[in-house]
Amino acid sequence: MKFFRSPQATPYLLLLPAIVVILAVVLVPLLVSFWTSFTSYNLVRPDSLYNFVGLRNYRRLIGNDDFWWAFGRTVVFITIALNLEMLMGLGLALLVNRITWGQRTLRTIMMFPMMFSPILVGFQFKYLFNDSVGLVNNALFALNLIDKPIPWLVNGWLANFSIIVAEMWMSTSIFAILLMAGLLAMPKEPIEAAKVDGCNALQVFRHITLPFLMPFIWIAMTIRSLDVARAYDMVKIMTNGGPAGRTELIWTLMTRTGYQNSQMGMANAMGYISILLSIAFTIMFYRNLSKARVFMGGAQ
C-alpha cells in the first residue's frame, strides 16, 4: 500500500483504467475463444462450452478439404494482392513525386480510397461488376468490345479477380503514401552524383532509389498483411464465398462455420490457425525489413 501512495505509482494509476478496458475487451475474449477451440462449443447448446475435446477440432481441420482449399486460396489472395498493391503504389508514388505543382493536393486525394468502409467498397464494386446492370459491362458494350455480358461475379476466376481489383483500389494508396514518405526522406546527393557519373534513370532507380525504399516497402507489406483481413467484408458483400465456394477465404469459412452452422469451437480453431498465418507473413516481412536496413547501413 505504501507504493501506491508514492509518486512513482502515479503513472501506473493513470494507466489502470486503460489496462482494465484492454483486459475486458481484448484479453478476456481472446482467452475464452482460445478455450472454446478445444471444446465442442455449439451456439445452440451453451452447456457444450465446458465439453473439453482436446485437439479434436484441429485434427478435423487437418483432414478437412474445404478448410485447406480456403487456406490455400487465402495465401494466394494475400500474395497477389500485396504484390500488385506494392507495384501500383510504387508507380503512383514515383509519378506524384515528379510533380512540382499541386503535390500536396494529390497526396490528400490519394488518401480518399482508404477512408471508405470495406462494406461500402464491396457494394460499389458489386454494382460495377454486375453482369446485368454493371458499369463495366455497359462500358464494354458501348465500346463494342463484347457481344454478351461477362459473368464477373459468377465465374470463379473472374470473381476472384474482381475481389482483388476492389482490394487494390481501396488499399494501394497505403503503399503509395508510405513510399512517398520514403521518397521525400531520400537524400538528393547520391542521385545527383549518379547522374554526373552517367547513370540513366533506370540505373538510378535500380541501384539507389529502390534499395533506399526497400525498408518502407517491407513496412507497408507488414501493415497490409495484418490488415488484409478486411477483405472479409468485400468477399461477403460481393460473392458471399461463391460461386460454389470458389472465393471462400479462411475468414468467410470461419464465420459461416461459427454463425451459420453454430460450430463455434471449430470456427475458433480456424481463427487461431489464421493467426499463425498472419504471424508467418509478419515474420517473413520483418526479416526482409532487417536485411534491407542492414543493406542500407542501418541498425538491425
N, C-alpha and C positions, 0 to 999 in steps of 0.2 A: 504493500500500500504506500510505502514511503516513496517508491519510484514514481507512482502516478501523480504524486504531489510535486515532484521536481520539475524544473523547466525542461529537462531532457525528454520528458514524457509528452510534452505539448504536440510535437509532430505526429506521434502515434495516436493521440486522442483525436486530433483533427482528421486523421485518415480513417479512424474507426468506422464512421458511418458509411464511407465508400467501400471499405472492406466487407462490412456486413451485407451491403447490397450486392456486391460481386459474389459473395458466398451464396446468397439466396437465389440469385437469378442465373448464375453460371455453374458454380461448383456442385451445388446440390442436384440440379437436373442432370449434370454430367455423370455424377456417381450413380444416380438412380437408373439412367439409361445404360450405363456400363453393367450394373447388376442385372437388369432385365435381359441383356444379351445372353445371359447364362440361365435364363428361365424360359418357360413355355408361355410367357405372358401373352394373354389374348384380351383385347379390349372388351369383348362381351363377357368375359369371365374374370372379373377383378381378382378373385382369390388365386388365380394362376400366377400372380405376381410373386408368390412365395414358393412356387414349384421349381426348385433348382434342378436343372438338367445338365449342368456342366457344359461341355463343349459341343453338345448335340447340334445346336444351331449352326455353329461354324463348320462342323462336319457335313451337315446337309448342304451348306452353301458350296463346299468344295466339290460336291457331286451334282450341283445344280447348273445345267447348261444355260438356262435363261440368265442366271446371275453372271456367268463368265462371258456370255455374249455382251451383256450390258457393261461389264467391267472393261472388256477389250474395246468396245465402242467408245467408252468414256476416255480411255487413254488416247485413242486415235483422235477423238474430238479435241482434247486438250492440246495435243501435239500440233495438229493442223491449225487450230485457231490461234494459238500463241505465236507460231512462226509467221503466219500470214499477217497478224496484227503487228508483229515486230517489224516486218519488211515494209508494210504500208506506213506505219508510224515513223520509221526511219526516213523513208522517202518524203513524207509530209514535213518532217522536222527540217530536213535539208532544204526543201523548197522554201519554206517560210523563213528560214534563216538567211536566205539570199535576198529577201525583200527588204528594202530600206525605208519604205513609207507604208504606214498602216500595220506594222508588225504586231503591235500591242492589240489592236482590234482583232486581227486574225487569231492571235493566241486565245483571246477571250471567246471567239466564235468556236474554236476547236474544242472548248470545254463543254459546249452545249449537249452533244450526244450523251456524254457520261452523266448528265444531270437527269436524264429521263429514267423513269421506273422501268425495270426489265419487263414488267407485265404490260406496260403501255407500248414498249418497243415490240413485244410479241404480237399484240393486236395490230400494230401498224404493219408489220411485215406479213402477218397472216392475211391482211387485206391486199397488200401489194402482190403477193404470190398466189392469190385466189385464182383458180383456173377458169372461173366464170366471169367475175367482175373485177379481177385484179388489174392494177395499173400496168404491171409488167407484160401480161399477155395482151392487153389492149394496145400498148405501145408497139409490141412486136407485130400485131395485126395491122396497125396503122402504117407501119413501115414495110408491109408485105413480106416480112421475114418468115412467117409461119402461116399455115392454112388451117390448122386446128389447134385448140388450146393445149398448152403444155401443163401436165399434172404436177406442178411444183411440189405440192404438199401431199400428193397421193403416191407417187413413185418413191421408193425407199431411198435411192441415191440422191434424187433431186430434193427430197425433204431434208436430208442431212445437209446438203449444200445450202439450202435456204436458211436453215438454222445458223450455220456458220457465217453466212453473209450478215444476218441480223446481229450476231455476236460481234462480228468485226466492226459493223457500223457503230455500235454502241461503245466499244472499248478500245478501238485503235487510237483514239485521242489520248488515252492514258500513256501509251508508248510515246506518242508524238510530244506530249508536254514534258515528260521526263527526259527524253532525248534532246529537246530544245534546251532544257536546263544544262545538259552536258555540253551542247554546242556553245552556249553563252559563257560557260566557265572555261572553255578551252583557250589556252593562250594562242595569240596570233603569230608569235615569233617563229615557232617550228614550221608553220605553213609558209610564211614568207621566205624562210631560209630554203625550204624545199623548192619553191618556185624559182628562186635565184639559181639553184643548182640544176635547173632544167627539168624538174619533175612536172608531168602533166597532171590534170585534175584527177584522173583515175588513180595514179600512183600516190598522190597526196591523200586521197580518201582511204586507200588500202593500207598505207603504212603509217599514217599519222592520225587522221580523223577517226577511223573505225577502231583502232586499238584504244584510243582515248575514250571512246563511247562505250566500250565493252562493259565496264563496271555498271554504267547506267542501264545498259540493255539487260544485264542479269538481274539488277534490282527490279526493273519493270517486269521481267519474267517471273520473279518470285512473287511479287504482289499479285500479278494476274493469275498465277497458278492457284493461289489461295482464294482468289475472288471469282474464279470461273464457275463456281457452283451456282452463281446467279443464272446460269444457263438453264437451270431447272424451270424457272418461271417461263422462259421463252419456249422451251420444249413443251411444257404443259399447255400453254396457250395455243401454240402454232400447230402441234400434231398430237399432243397428249400421248406421246410414245409410239404412235402409229406411223405408217400403216403396218399392221401385224407385228408390232414391236420393233420395227426397223430403225426407229430413232430413240429407242429406250436407252436412257443413260442410268447409271447406278443410282442417281438421286431420284429419278422418277420411278424406278423399280422399287426403291426403298419406301417411298411414300405410298405407292399402290399396295405394297405388301403390308405396311403398317396400318393404313387407314381404310382401305377398301376391303382387304382380306382380314383385317383385325389382328394380324400376326405381328404384334409389336416387338416381341422378343427377337424374332427373325430379322425384322427391319432394323433394330438397333445393332444387331451383329453386322449387317451390311454397312451401317453407318460407321462402325469402328474400322471396318476394312477400308472404307473410303478415306478415313482419316490417315491410315497407313499410306494410301496412295498420295495424299497431299503432302505428307511428311517426306516421302521418297522424292517427289518433284522438288520440294524445298531444299532438301539436302543436295541434290544434283545441281540446282541453280546456285546454291551458296558456295559449293566447291568451285564452280566455274567463275563465280564472282571473286573468290580468293585468288584464283590463278590469274585473272585479268588484272587485279590490283598489284600482284607481285610483278607481272609483266611490265606494268607502268611504273614500277618502282615504289609502290605504296606499301603500307603495312598489311599484314595478313589479317 
